[in-house]
Amino acid sequence: MPTQGFQDHLRVMTRGVRMLERGLLGRAQPCPLASVRSAVSVASDQTWCMRCGAAIDSLTTMPQRVSVGSGPRCATCRVTPRFDGFVRLGSYRPPLDALVRHAKERSWHAVVWELGWHLGNEVERRFLAPKMGWRIVASPTSMWRRLARGIDHTNVLASAVASRLHSPNIKALRVGRRTRQAGLDRHERLHRARSMHCSQRAAIQLSGHGVLVVDDIRTTGATLIEACSVVREAGAEFIVPAVICVADMTPVSMKRSEVFASECG
């Protein structure tokens, strides 16, 4: 049994490590439950297109527990739907934007997990589970990005969603080193070279199932379109992107996204 002196020493060391995190590394995270619930509650009254995630008329009522492919649509998706379904927690604006950005840049594992858990709740709230159950796939990040950040945030999100929905998290997608998206404009994001691929073993696990492709942010939709295209080629029955937040697009960027989607087939 630890002595009182040892416990005091451990307490002092723990306090010192926390001060070092806050002062030098900037990685001390807030209380995940309080911060995430506060951000999600602010975004909970938003309405969006359940085929692409774009914000729509606030007077539209968001349905609950519908089949994939149902639900409100934006004007574009009434003609050419981008995805089979879509789930999000909110728009990329305060306070959700800062929480997501800091969580992945400062390696706030517990915050990322809590966001993923709430995303799983939203999936269960909006869509009926497919007969064969969901298969969860994370949008991939390169090895260098994971090492630089100290966290594979999309995989943590996918693991949390999988835990909430009692479904397998399949590491199906791989990506090579590519240009950092944060410095690119919308046109460059949409037309960069395709670099994702799916392993043959993962393709067998995805074939004939409903797949949730999990990511943190949807901006132009280029990454999600590419990921969904690869997953569809692997034989998935239908694909539903699930993201924490969406950066609402302008009409010009929406048109470019449609062109990119048509090029991807």
N, C-alpha and C positions, 0 to 999 in steps of 0.2 A: 504494500500500500504506500503511495507517494507520501513523503514527509511534507510538513508545512513549508519548510524552506524551499523544497523543490517546487511546490505549487506556486509560491511567491515568485521564484525565479522564472518559471514558465509564463506567469502572468505579465511580468515585466518584459520578457522577450516578445510576447505576442503584441503588447502595446507598442513596442519599438518597431516591429515589422509593419504594423498598420500606419505608424507615422511615416516610415520610409515609403510605403506605397503612396500615401497622399502627397508627400513632399517631393519625391524624386520621380516616381513612376507614374503618378496620376491615375493609378488603377484601383484605388479603393472604391468599391461599388456601393450604391445606396441600398436600402432595404428593398429586395426585389419585389416582395409582395405589395408593399405600399406604393412604390414608384410605378410598377406596371399596371396595377389596378386603377391608379389615378389616371394614367395616360389612356388606357383602354376605355374607361368610363366616359372620357371626353369624346372619343371617337365613335362610341356605340350608337349614337343617334344619326349617323351618316347613312346615306343610301347609295348603292352603286349597281352597275350593270353586272349581272351574274354570269356574263359570258366573257367579259374583258377586264372588269374591275374599275372602269371609268366612273366618275361621279355622275349621278343623274338627278333628276328633279326630286327635291326634298319632300314633295308631297306623295311620292311613290311609297307604298308600303312594302317593306322587305318581308318576303314569305319565310316560313320555317318548315323544315323537313320536307323539301320537295325533291323530286327525282332530278338527276343530273341532266342538264339541257333545258330545265324549266327556269322560271323566275323572270324578273324584269330585265329588259335589254335596252341599251342605248340605241340611237338612231342607226349607227353603223352596223351593230351586231344584229339588227333586225333583218339586214340584207345579207351580210357575210360575217357570221360569228367567228371570232378569232380563236376561241377555245371551247371545249365542251362544257365548261363551267368555270367559276372563279370564286375564290374566297379571300377576303382581306379583313384586317382589323380596323384600318382607317386610312386617312390621307397622310401624305408626307408633309406634315406641318406640325407646329408645336401643339402639345409637348411630345408627341410620338416620334417625330423626326430626330430630336436631340437624344432621346433615349436609345433609339436603334443605332444611331451613329456612334455614340459613346460606348455602347455595349460591345460592339465589334472592334472598335479602335483601342479600347482599354481592357479587353479580355474579361468582360463581366459575364462570366459563365452562368451564374445563377439568374441574372436578369434575362439573358438569352433563353435559358430554359423556361423561365416563367412566361416569356412572350410566346414561345412555342406551345406551351400548355394552353394558353388562351386561344391560340390559333386553332388548336385541335378542338377546343370547345366550340369555336365558330363553325368549323367544318361539320361537326355533329349537329349543330343547331340549324344549319342551312340545308344540308343535303341528307337524303336517305342513304344509308350505307349500301354499297352494291352487294349482290348475292354472294360473290366470292370474297368479299372483304376488300379493304384498301391495301395498296402497296405504296409505301412512302419512299420518295426519291428526293434527295437534296440536290439543289442546283450547285454544281461543283465550283470550287475555287482552286487555284493553282497551289502547288506545294510551297512556292516562294511566298505567296500571299499569306498562307497559313502560318509559316514560320515567322514572318515579319510581325503578324498580329498576335501570335501566341494563342490563337483559337481558330478552330474550324467552325465558324458561327452558323453556317447553313446546315452543317451536319448536326450540331447541337439542337437547332430548331427542329430538324426532321426527327431527331431522336425523341424530343419532347412530344411532338405531334403523334408519333408512332406509339409512345407510351400511353398517351391520352386515349387514342382510338383502339388500343390493343391490336395493333397491326405491325407487320415487319418493316423495319427501316432497311432498305436495300441500297447499298452503295453501288449504284449502277453506272453513273456518269463519271467520266474522267475528262480532264481538260489540260491542254498543254499551256506553256507559258505564253501569255499574250499581252497586248498593250493594255495598260491600266485604263479602265473605263472612266474614272473620275475626271480625267483631263480631256475627254473627248466630247465633241458636240453631238447632237442627236443623229445627224447624218452619218458621222464616222462610226458611231455605235451600231447603227443599223446595217452598215455595209462592211464591217470588218470580216476577216476570213473566218469561216466556220472551223472550230477547233475541238468540239465535243465528240465523244464516242461512247458507246455502250459495250460492256464486255459480253461475251457470248453466254456465260453462266448467268449473268443478271437478266439477259434477254429471255431466258427460259423461265425465270421467276416472274417476269412481268407479263408474259404472253397471256392474253385472255383475261386480264384483270383490270380493274379501275385503279388508276395511279394518281396520287397527289404529288405534284412537283413543288417542293418547298423552297422559298427564297425569302430574303429580307425585304427588298424594295423592288418595285416595278417602276421603271422610268419610261423608256421607249417601248419596252416589251421585247427587245431584241434577244436578250438572254433567255427569257422564258420561251419565246417562239422557237429558238434553236434547241433548247432542252426538250420541249414537247415534241418537236419534229423527230429527234433522235429516239425518244421513248416510243413514239408511235411506230417508227420503223422496227422497233424491237417486238412489236405485236400487242401493245396495250389496247384494251377494248375502248376505253375512253380516258381522257386526261383532264385533270382539274388543277390549275396552278393555285397555290395557297401562299400568300405573302403577308407580311406584317403591315406594310403600308404601300400606297400607290401615289406616285407623283402625277397629278392630273395633267393630261396632255392638251396641247393646243390643236386646232384643226389641221395645221400644217404637219405637225409631228405625227398625228393620227394617220394622215394620208401616207407618209413615209413608212409607217409601221405596216400599213396594208400592203404596200409595194414589196417590202421585205418578206412578209408572210407569203405572198404569192410566189416569190422567187424560191422560198424554201419548200414550196409544194404543200 
